[in-house]
Amino acid sequence: MLNKIRHEEMTQVFSRALEQNLIQEEDTAVIFYDLSRLMARISNLIDVFPKSALHAIAAKANPLTAILKNIQPSGVGLEVASSLELRLAEKAGFSPEKIVFDSPAKTHSELEYALKRGIYLNADSFQELDRIAQLQARQLSNSVIGIRINPQVGTGHIESMSVGGEYSKFAVPLQENRQTLIDAFIKYDWLKGVHLHIGSQGCAPQLLVKGIRTVLDIVNEINDGLQRTHQNRRVESIDIGGGLPVSYHKDEPAITMQAYQQLIQASCPELFEGDFKIITEFGRYIYGNVGWAASRVEYVKPTEKINTAVIHIGADLFLRECYNPNDWHHDISLVDNEGRIKQGNEKDYAIAGPLCFGGDMLEKNIRLPKIETGDYVFIHDTGANTLSLWSRHNSRQMPKIIGYYDNGTQFEILKERESTDKLWAFWS
């Protein structure tokens, strides 16, 4: 259940959804989530790390409230990057000590709210740390407070997703602030944690581990400084972030969570000796390979060089993919209007979305069996950072979202197709 969803499995699920009339004429596109796979991924994450670890799943990767409610009983937490994500976490039933609040732009009132609630806080800068100190002087909170450090270990191959280079808009850069960080921990007795996150998807596991090792080294220096100043305390928690890459290509292997944990333990053995509470913030790893989307083909437009299949999702759901096609990819497959796999008679196709700009293309040249109006295009591995980036361009309605268990033996409507009234309310 930890592997990618194969085309044959999607076809089986889709056919069953059609048989149960879950897909209506107005459902020109549908998003699916394999909830069995989702829970298997979470269970695997919990099993691999020490039992004391807090796994704060990144809400930004998939903030769908039905999904949040679904994962909450498993014992994981949520990493939130805005005050509204924080409120979603609370409404979904996550307790304050299992919510990790990261953001470079927390306001005074947002910090005050989080401190009063006992939310775990990661400060992004010394300036934010000073603001927290002012609030702490007024009323001491039981929140665990950490500070985000940029280990400056380098960037991955997707520049826009890399935040561990010499410069980043996030975190305190380590090279020029080593002593200042030590001094901050000596100054503030309520500062008990560190946090790092150097990027997502484009960063190799070895680079992620190098970042963890670099931050662990400064933690050891901080603890030495606290001991020298005769303070009976130490850094207690280390938030190692997320960012573990997943596979978006059919034949591309991806590192397992077990293998990643072994890399970390080999480089940072003291992290697993019981002296630190480990916090993780995986999002893409949890969600990426457990979701897929299906869109009806509305038209097929032939030309001498290439045929264009026009479908009902594009840059509205796949914002990064359409604007940065060199960095992002999704496998695509095809079924007929009854969900049967189409094979043979391959031609060159462009897969075009419905939005009013020329870049709204999922594929500009792909070989597929003959596409006809009424067929369905399946877009693979869409579970993370797609729906949460939904674009309102052209006011397209958000599609119906269906969850399922055990290859479609049980279905659950996670969200109905957006109504005209709700769309009107959004723009009002």
Order of alpha helices (4+ residues) and beta strands (2+ residues): alpha-beta-alpha-beta-alpha-beta-alpha-beta-alpha-beta-alpha-beta-beta-alpha-beta-alpha-beta-alpha-beta-alpha-beta-beta-beta-alpha-beta-beta-beta-beta-beta-beta-alpha
